[in-house]
């Protein structure tokens, strides 16, 4: 398979070839936030787009790389292209750009867009995201439905209302990190910042931890959650139920619940995107003479007009009898493949009449058979 052609880096970021470094950075910030995978959990292409944006920024913000690219294009970075050194990790680029951008504007941009990948201690205690695999029928996938599921997860402690403290106990700054939620350790010439092991990044501790939850502010419970399944949803789709994941430590924000949809196999229909397929047996007399045959649809019975001289395996289309598109009102079609059925048993009278019919038929009545044997006659010598 041929490799996908890379897009022009200036086109990727939407800037002119003479754009300044500040214009490049401004364009990158806008696109990186838009296509960050954490903001687009249901888009399988978001991460590729995010990486493409990071690669373009990496080149256009480096004077040497940009000069090589302006002269040789993408060939400058291919093996043997003359430019040594690879590309930086796109997530490292994002952290570097937005970590600096957040300073001095009332908090990091990570807080604004991603709910605490950095910044406030309570945001670092966001509860875990959860996954739930749900099986539904083809009919439910086609028309949509509502489901109620039960999930066992860490939820707010009833005794301390999620604070982690015994009633009447005070919350104080963590003495290990001074309330920052981070501790700094020196390793040679480097200083490394890590989550405080005592307060686990919250920056606060309680004098008397709640005995029911051991000071975490959360205990395992069974929760019932209602979900709306949209019409037209496909097998393998992932739905996000915001803030229905686990509760964070001592009042930290809740994570999300991701529901993965699995559509059961149907005994009649097969699905291909928004179209449905089914096979319908018809008598050989109907195939020969033509007529109407009943056909199943997801909404009930429909009648299919079969023309005379219909061949086995022929496909007929019933428009608008498929699946509605998940993001619109258009519907797919139902494709019906007819299977010509010959009688399984014949009595003497039936056999005689069929024999008489066969003698009356010539090659003109079986053009497919005649054509086949004309092409295959050399194999019968």
N, C-alpha and C positions, 0 to 999 in steps of 0.2 A: 504494500500500500504506500502511495506517495506521501511524503511528509507534508504537513500543513504549512503553507507559506506564511512566514511571519509578516505582520503588518508593520508599516513604517512607525517608528517610535514617536515621531511628532504627531502623526495621525492618532496614535493610541491615546496620547495625553490631550489632543485637541489644541495644540499650540503651533505657532508659526516657526519656521526654521531659525529665524533670528530672535526667538523669544529669550528674554533674560532669565537668569537663575530664579528670580523671585516669581516670575510668571510660570515657570515650570513647576516650582514648589506649590504654588497656589492651585494649579490644575491638578497636581497629584493629590493634594489634600482632599479636594472635592470628590475625585473619582475613587480614592482609596476608601473613604468612608461609605460611599454609595455601594461599592462592590465587596466590602469586607465579608468573608464567609460567615462571621458571627451575626451579621445583620441580614444574611440571606440563607438561612438554614435549609430552605426548601428549593433553592436554585442550585442544581448540580454544576452549572457553568460559572458560578460566582468566583470560586477559588481560582480557576484558570484565568479569568479576567483580572482578578486581583494580582496574580503573579505577573501577568503581562504588563499591568500598570507599574508594578514595582521594578520590573526589568527596564522598562522605558525610562523611568525616573533615575535609576541607578546609572544609566549611560549618559543621559542628558545633563545630569548634575555634576558629572566628573569631566573636567576640561579635556583631559587626555582621551578618555573614551569617546567623548562627543566629537572631538576632532577626527578620530579614527573612523567613527561612524559616518560623519559628514562626507568623508573621502571615499570609503569603501563599502558603506552600508553594512548589512548584517554579516557580510563575508569577513569583516574585520575581526569578528569574534568566533568564527568557525575554526576548526582545527587546521593549522597551517596558514591562518589569516594574518599572522604577525602580531596580534595583540595578546599579551599574556595576562592571565588572571581572569577568574570567573566572575559570576554575578553574586551579589549579596542576597541573603535570604530575604524574601519580600516582607515577612513578618518582623524581622529585625529592622528593616527600613521603616516600616510603619511605626514601630515603637520609638525609633530614634526621632522621626519627624514630629510625631504627635506628643511624645514626652516633653520635648522642648516647647512645642506650641502651647501646651497647657499652662506653662508657668506664667504667672502674672495676669491671668484672666479669670481668676476665681475658681481654679480647680482644673484638673487635667481633662483633656478632651476624651480620654478613655472613660471617664465617669459619664460624660454627656451622652455618648453614643453606645457604650457597651456595658453600662451598669456596674462599673467598678473593677476594671482590669488593673487599675492602679488608683491612687488617690486615697479616698476616705477609708479608715480602718473597717467601718461597718460594711462597706462594699466588698472588701476582700473576704468577708464571711458569707457571701452569697451561697445559698443552698445548692445542692447538686441538681443537675438536670436528670430527668428520668426518661426511660423508654418503656413503652407498652406496645406489644404486638396484638393487633386486633384482627380477627377474621370475620368477614362479612360475606353475604351472598351477592351474586351478580345483580339480582334485582335491587338490593340495597345500594350497590355501587351505581346503578343506572339512575335511580330516582332520588337518591339521598335518603338519609334517615337520621334519627337521633338515638344515641346509645348512652347508657349509664354504666360506668365501669367502677370497680373497686380496686384501689391501689393501696398497698401498705407502704408507708413512707414516714420519714421523720417530720413530725408536725409540732406545733407550739405546745409547750407544757402547760396543762391547765392549772397546776398549783402555783407556778411563779409567773404565769402569763407570758412566758418566753424570755423573761429577764435573766433566768439562771440563778436568781438569788432567793434565799429563804425570805418569807414575809418579814419586813422590818429591817432586813440587812442592807447595808450601804454598798454602792458601787464606787470604787476608787480607781485612780490611775494605776496601771500596772507598774510596779517598782522595777521590773526587769528592763522595760523599754521606755519608761517615762511617759507612757500614754501614746507613743508613736505607732505601736503595733509592729515595729521593725527593730531589729538589733543589728549593729554593725560589728563585724569582726575583721581583724587585719590578717592578711595572708601575704607575707613578704611586703612587696611594694604596693599591694592592692588592698582595697577595702571592699568587703562584700556585705551587702544588705540582705537580711533574711527575715522571714516571718518570725515574730517572737514566739518561742516555744511555750512560754508560760500562759500568755493571754490569747495565743493562736491568731494574732493579728488584729484583735479587737481593740487593744490599747487600754482596756478596762478589765478589772477583776472584781469579784464579789467577795465580801468578807466571809459570808457564810453561804456556800453553794447550796442550791435547792437539792434536797435529798431524793426527790422523785426523779430528777433528770441529771443529777450529778453536776449541776452548774452549767450544762450546755443550753438550757432553755428549750429543749426539744426532746420528744420521746416518740417511739414508733407507734403509729396508729393506722387504722384502716379508714380511708377516705373514699367517699363516693363522688364521682365527677361526671357531669353530663357533657357529652360531646355532640356536636352537629357535624355529620358527615355530608359533604356537598355532593349533589348529583353529578355523575360523570367521573367520579374519582377513579384513578387507575390503580392496579395492583402495584404495591411497592411505594406508593405515595406516603409522604410523611406530613402529619398535621402537628402544628405547635399549639399547645394549650398554655398560654402565658401564666406564670406564677402558680402553676399547679404541680411544680416539682417539690423538692424537699425545702423545708424552712432552714434558713441560715442559723449559725450559732448565735445564741443570745440576741435574738431579734433581727438577725441579718436577713436581707431580702430573700424571697423564695426563688428557687430555680424554676425552670420550665419543664413541662411534660411533653414529650414527643411521642406521638402515636403513629406507628407504622401499620399501614393497611395491607391486609392479605385477602384477596378475593378468592373464594372457593371455586373449584371447577364446577361447571354447570353440566347437567346430564344431556342438555339439548344444544346449547349455544356455545360457540367459541368466540372470543373477543379479539379484535385487532384494532387497537386505538379506539376510534369511535364507531367502528363497524362491527356488526355481528354476523356470524356464519352459522348455518345449520344445514343438515342434509334431510331431505324429505323423500321417502319412497313413494313411487306412483306406479299404478298398474301398467303393463305394457300396452294395454288397449288404449288407455288415456294418452300415453306417449305417442301412440300411432294416430289416433283419431283427434286428439286434442280434448280440452275440457278444463273444468275448474277443479282445483284441489285445495283442501284446507291447509293452512300453514300457521304454525305457532309463532307468536311474537311475545315480547315481554309484557304487552298490554292486552293480550288475549288473541283470539282467532282472527286471521285474515284469509282472504281467498286469493289464490294465484291462478291467473289464466295461463294455461299451458297450450301453446299452439300445436297443431298437428305436426307429426314427424319430428317430435322432440327426441334428441339423443340422450342417452344416459351420461351423466356428468355435466350436463349443461347447467349454467348458473343464471339465475334470474335475480333482479334487484328490486327490492321494495324500499323506495326512498323514504327517509325520515323515520324508519322503524328501528334504528340502531340506538346508540347511546348519545345523550346530550353532551356537548363539549363542556368540560368542567368550568371554563371561564367565559362561557357565552350561551346563546340560545340555539345555535345550530345543532342539528342532530346528524349522526351517521346513518348508514343504511343497513338493511338486513339483506344479506346475500344468501340465496337459497340454491343449493345444489341438488338437483333431482337425481334420484337413483331409480332406474327402471327395474321393476321387479317382475320376474317371470313366475308363472304358477308353479308351486311346489309339487302339486299332485294333479293328475288328469285322469278323468274316467274315460271309458271307451269312446263315448260320443264326442267329448271334447277333443280327444286325440285325433279322431277321424276328421273333424272339421278343421283342425289346425293343419293336418296333413294336406287336406284339400286346398286350404289357403296358401300353403307353402308351394304347392304345384302351380298355383295361379300367379304367383309372384315371379318376376324375372329379375335380371341383373339391374334393370332400371329402378327397381324398388329398393335395392340395397347398394347405393353408390359407394358408401364407405368400404364395404366388403370387397366390391369389385376393384376399387382403387388399390386397396391393400394387396390383393392377390396379383394384380398386374405388376406391382412393384416387387413382390416377393417370389414371382414365378421361377426365377433362376434357382431358388433354393429347393424347388420341388422336382428338379430334373433327376 
